[in-house]
Amino acid sequence: MDPRQPREKPSAMKVLVMTVGVIVALVLLGYFFGGK
């Protein structure tokens, strides 16, 4: 068992990172295309 990798919620962290990435991408697209 590797203590550096807690096996609690590895998939949840991936989903969180992906969700944040999608939100940032949508915000940037809306800013560039809608703001200007």
C-alpha positions as CSV (number, residue, x, y, z in Angstrom):
1,M,0.0,0.0,0.0
2,D,1.4,3.4,-1.0
3,P,0.5,6.0,1.6
4,R,1.1,8.8,-0.9
5,Q,-1.9,7.5,-2.9
6,P,-5.0,7.4,-0.7
7,R,-7.5,4.9,-2.2
8,E,-10.5,6.9,-0.9
9,K,-11.7,8.9,-3.9
10,P,-9.2,8.9,-6.8
11,S,-12.1,9.0,-9.3
12,A,-13.8,11.9,-7.5
13,M,-10.6,14.0,-7.8
14,K,-10.4,13.2,-11.5
15,V,-14.0,14.2,-12.0
16,L,-13.4,17.4,-10.0
17,V,-10.4,18.3,-12.1
18,M,-12.2,17.6,-15.3
19,T,-15.3,19.6,-14.2
20,V,-13.1,22.6,-13.2
21,G,-11.3,22.4,-16.6
22,V,-14.6,22.3,-18.5
23,I,-16.0,25.2,-16.5
24,V,-12.8,27.3,-17.1
25,A,-12.9,26.5,-20.8
26,L,-16.6,27.5,-21.1
27,V,-15.9,30.7,-19.2
28,L,-12.9,31.6,-21.4
29,L,-14.9,30.8,-24.6
30,G,-17.8,33.0,-23.3
31,Y,-15.4,35.8,-22.4
32,F,-13.6,35.8,-25.8
33,F,-16.6,35.3,-28.0
34,G,-19.3,37.2,-25.9
35,G,-17.2,39.8,-24.1
36,K,-15.6,41.1,-27.3
